[in-house]
Amino acid sequence: MRELVVHAERVAVLLKKRKESVAVAESSAGGLITASLLAVPGASQYCLGGTVIYTGKAWYSLRDFSKELLGGFRSATEENALIRARIARERFGATWGVGETGAAGPTGNRYGDPAGHVCLAVSGATERAITLKTGSSDRLGNMHAFAAAALQLLEQSLS
């Protein structure tokens, strides 16, 4: 976790300087993105919160959720990650949203994506989405890699 906080600290500096905020909707990172942001002292100035939406059933626990919000895009796609980022930004009233969806491992997901496959997105003044493939089946290692990449994508978007 300490290696993730290094990334979160850089994000925190940029968000505080800009007087902006972030919210996160993550899946296979399991809350590590949000936890990293919250580990930086003064996080209440910029981090509004996050959700871990790990299963299809979890989507339905969101207020006013309907399948149409997902635009027909399955999990573990850049489009789905971008929808997650937008939902986080809009629902929390944040300046920025981060979305993450993938397959941490040790096996792939039901859509045929291998372990280590993740899609990440940022929604705010700009929108960006990327796909990362670690090539590893190490679940914990992938979760950390996913969180680090999400924080780096947010930092790049803020810079």
Protein Blocks (a to p, Z undefined) as FASTA:
>chain_A
ZZmmmmmmmmmmmmmmnopadddddfklnommmmmmmmpghklmmpgbdcddfbfklmmm
pghiafklnnopaehifklmmmmmmmmmmmnopabdcdddddebjbdcfkopaehiacdd
dddfbccdddddehpabfklmmmmmmmmmmmmmmmmmZZ
